[in-house]
Amino acid sequence: MDTFGALALATEDPTPDLLHRQPYGRFDKLINGHMWRNIMVQAVYQLAVQLGLLWFGVLFLSDCTDGYITSTVCVPLLPNGQGKNHAGNYRDTVIYNTFVWMQLFNELNCRRIFNEVNMFKGVLNNWFFVGIWLLSASVQVASVQFGGDVFHTVPLDSYAWAACIAVGAFSLVLGVFQRFVPVCFANSSAMQEGGGQLGADGVLREISRPGGVGVHGGSLQRRLLDDGAL
């Protein structure tokens, strides 16, 4: 899944917005401040969900399956997380399924790494991304419902499926709000030296001092020249 995700994101075509960005210096960090913020917010959410299901899942989960379909007869899970099918663990299957769906929806968040709110912009222009995402989702459904011998999973009922996908889709909602969390450290050496300000679209803009003289030109340009970016 990680390979598919990396391949999907790597097929994103460059956009005209890139022409408005300042070049990066050779000493700039590979992971900038916006990336660290996005990683930490999503990591905290995913960790909280996974630990909550692991520790408390048996208290509110129930197994309503009848083979591969959903029945009207539901049973509470055993303390070890097993449901009707003792060939696998129902709670652990829910944990696995929820984790993968959080990753799949977070792939959409990762299409925009700065403060852009619309992470769906241009997604339909990249059929490689759409195809890989749908393939990953299809493989996940098959691995849960029919991959018990290989993945040690058990089929889930429709209620569990809806809950897993809903929890995963909340990563998109969280992805919007996380973009309003301020970044507490500069994203590049050019910004630290020149005092530039990174906009929501990743464009580095000058900041004018009280006398009306911007700090974008002199020191920032010299730093970029020193870094070999100009």
N, C-alpha and C positions, 0 to 999 in steps of 0.2 A: 504494500500500500504506500509506503514511503517513496518507493521508486516511482510508482505511478503519479503520486502527488508532485514530486520534483519534476517529472517529465511534463506534466500538465502546466505547471507554472513556467517552465523553461520555454514553452512554445508561445508565450505571450509576445506579440509583435510590439516593437517600439512605437510610441505615440508622438505626435508633434510636441507635446508638453515637455518632452525630454530636451528639446532644443533651448528651452528657457532656463534650464538648470545650469548652475555653475559647475565647472569640472571639479572633480575630487582630487585631492593631493595624494601622493604616494604613501604618506604616513597616516592617512585617515583610517579609521576603524572599519572593518568589514561589516560589523553589526552596529548600526547607529542607534541613537537614543530612542527614536520612534520604534525601531524593531524590538529593542529590549522591553519597552513599555508594553507593546502588543503581546510579546512572548509571556511576560510575567502575568498579565491579566488573564490570558487564556489558560496558562498553567495552573494558576490558583483555582480557577473555576473547574477545570477538569479534575484536579486532585480532590477538590471538595466533593464533587459528584461521585468519583470512584470510591473514595473512602466511605462516603455516606451509604452507598449501595453495599459495600463489603461489610460494614459494621451493623447496619440497620435494615438492610434489604429484606431480610426474612420477616420483619415486623409488618411490612405493608405490601409485599409482593405475594401474588397467588398464581397458581398454575391452572389455566382454563383450557388447556389443550386437549384434543382428542386425536391423537396421531399428529397429522400435519395441519389440522383445521382447529377452529375455536369452537368449544362446546359451551353449554350453559352450566355445566358442572365445574365448579372451581374448588380447589383445595389449597389450604395454606401451605407454605413451604416448611420443610423440616428444619430444625436448627442448623443443620449442615448446608442448607441451601437447596436441597433436592426437592423436586416436585413429583409429578406422576411418573415421569420417566426416570428410572434409577440408573439408566445407562450413562447419564451425564448429570451436570449440576445446573439447575435452572437459574439460580442467582448468578453464578459465574458467567453463564451465557448472556444474561442481561448486562452484566458489567462489560463484557467483551463487545457486545453489540453497541452499547451506548458510547463506549470509547471510540470505536471506529466512526460512528456517525458524527461525533464531535470533531474528529479529524477531517472528515469529508467536508463539513460545512465551514470549518476554519480555513480550508483551502481557498474558499471564496474570499474570506477576509484577507488572506495573504496576497491577493491580487493587487491590493493597494497598501503600501507600507507606511505612508505618511498620515495626514489627517483627512484624507478624502473620505467622505461619508458614504458615497455610492460605490460600493465594491462590485456591483453588477455592471458598471459602465463598460460597454464593449465586449461583454462576455460572449455574446452570440456571434461576434466576429471571429472568434477563435474556436473553430470546430474541433480542433485537437483537444483543447481543454474540456469542452462539453462531452466529447466522446469518451475521454479517459475518465472523467468524473462519473458518467453513467455506467461505464464498465466496472469501475471500482464499487459502485453501489450495487450493481447486479451480482458481482462476486461475493459481496458481503451477505446479501440475502440468501444466496445459494449455500454459503458456508455455514450459516446459522440453521437453516431449515433442513438441509440435506447433507451437511458435511460432518455428521456426528462421528463417524469412524476416523476421520482425518483430524478434525479440529476439536473433537471431544465436546461438542455442543449438543443441545437438545432443541427441538422446534419450540418456538415461542408463539403464544396466542396473539390475536390482533391487538389486544389492549397493551401488552408489553411492547409490541412493535410501535404502536402509536406513541407510547411514552418515550421509548428510546430515540425515535426520530425527533420528537418535540424537544427533548433535552439537547440533542445535537444541534437542532436548528436555533436554539437559544444562543449559540455561539455567534450567530449573525447579529442578534440584538445586542449582545455584549460587545461585539466588534464595533458597533456604531458608538456606544457610550464610551468605550475605551479611548476613542480618538479625541475626547474632550479632557482626558487626563493630561495635565501638562508634563512636558519632558523637562526634567530637572538639570540636564547637562547637555552641552552642545553636541551637535552631530558630526562636526568635522573640524579639523585644525584651521581651515579657512575661516569658519565662523568664529572660533575662539580668538583668532588673531585680528580679524577685520571687523568683528562686531555685527556681522550680518544676521538677519533673522530669517529662519526657514518658514515659508508659508505652508498652508494646508496641502498644496499641490507639490511640495518638495522644491519649490523655486526659492533660491537664496536672494533676498532683497536687502537693499541698503537701509540703514537707520540714520536719519538726519539728526545732527546735534543741534543744540539751541541756536547756534550761529548760522544755521542753514547749510552747513557743510556736511555732506554725507560721509560715512566711514567706509563705504563700499569700495571706493575707488583705489586710494593709495595703498594702504597697508594690506588690504585683502588681495589686491592684484600682485603686490610684491610677494606675498606668501605663496600664491599660486605659482608664480614664476620660480620661486625657490623650490617648490615641490615638483617642478617639472610638468605642471598641468597646463601651462600656457606656453 
